[in-house]
Amino acid sequence: MRVALAAAAESLRRELEPLRDRVAVAVIAAVPMLDADADVRRGRERSANANLADLLALLADPALPIDSRVPPEALAFTTTLVRRGVDPGDLVHAYLVGQNELWRAWMEELSKRLDTGPELMAALEQSSSRLFSRADYLVSTVIQHADRERERLMGGALARRGMLVRSLLAGGESDVAEASRALGYDVERWILAAVLWGASDDELETHAAVAARAAGAARALTFVSGEGSLWAWIGTPERPDLERVSAALAAVLADGAGAALAPAGEGLEGFRLGHQEALHARRIAELGAATGVVRYDEVEAVSLMSVDLDRLQRFVERTLGPLAAPDEATARLRETLLAWLLEGGNARRAAERVHAHKNTVLYRLGRAQQLLGRPLDAERGELELALTAMQRLGGRIPQP
């Protein structure tokens, strides 16, 4: 029996990502908030990876204690959910749903290795006792952690600010003067919203300060939205220069760090809509596995098209045909053709944009036309949209 337990655990460990995704489907169906945005998804995936590895080790080795340390990734995700105002009952429900999905996968694996009979029943009985006892301990520990975090946060200005920020984003406040007073930050002005990620909390605060100075503000209003992620709003008396803010951030972002920016809007509407647009821009960066600065005004069309990724895939394939191939040579053809379209069909300016000789550009345009099977100036609007989508999404359309 012990050999079968170890083999079943090893099999699931080798397929940890599909198992995690299987559990995630069930958990998100039960608690949709756990798929709210990129930060929540990342925290959920890290927590699930750690918890699943922990539980599989426990199922494989009966000598391991039930009350061993809870993975720090699970506690970090709990902290994120507390900051987002998630109900503890939802967290408990998510753990129970995840536990049940893992149990189904575990029964399937054991059934492949043990014939129906006393040995399989004994293995299932031992496994269920260990799995459900460990799950109870996990839930108890994370709830205690959530309670401590809530007490810590609720006692200070940080917690009150977080609650007010969530209320503002949900449309629960309409008095801009009262909101400014409660926040300790004037939002009755132009507001530039940003989402920053991929660095430590201190570095993210520094990035927000850099953006504020570039916009002409003394400081930014910030909210830690998750592990390695920060939401920021910058208020200025005049519309801030988005190009200047983008350049300032690009100069300080390290590899792996990103900043999503939205065009500035006025007052509470700018606060809310700007944040939504910054999150949309962050999503496009995530789909394209991109970092650095991404601006919503530059990816808005792709954001709209990518709401339904299946339909976007079909649109790109119909519009580009063989020009949608994922190889590097075809990617260069797409880059050159898009530059040519953006430059109004001027090959010289397109060559400057892609840092190539004009003759190289002309050759690539000819090759692109061969692959398309039609003149380059036919259906130019659709062609530019399809090429832009491919460029912004990293040369491929992600699976939904």
Secondary structure, DSSP 8 states (H G I E B T S, - for coil): -HHHHHHHHHHHHHTHHHHHHHHHHHHHHH-GGGGSSHHHHHHHHHHHHHHHHHHHHHHH-TTS-TT----HHHHHHHHHHHHTT--HHHHHHHHHHHHHHHHHHHHHHHHHHS-TTHHHHHHHHHHHHHHHHHHHHHHHHHHHHHHHHHHHHHTSHHHHHHHHHHHHHTT----HHHHHHHHTS--SSEEEEEEEESS-HHHHHHHHHHHHHHHT-S--EEEEEETTEEEEEEEESS---HHHHHHHHHHH--TT-EEEE---EEHHHHHHHHHHHHHHHHHHHHHTT--EEEEHHHHHHHHHHTTSHHHHHHHHHHHHGGGG--SHHHHHHHHHHHHHHHTTT-HHHHHHHHT--HHHHHHHHHHHHHHHTS-TTTTHHHHHHHHHHHHHTTTS----
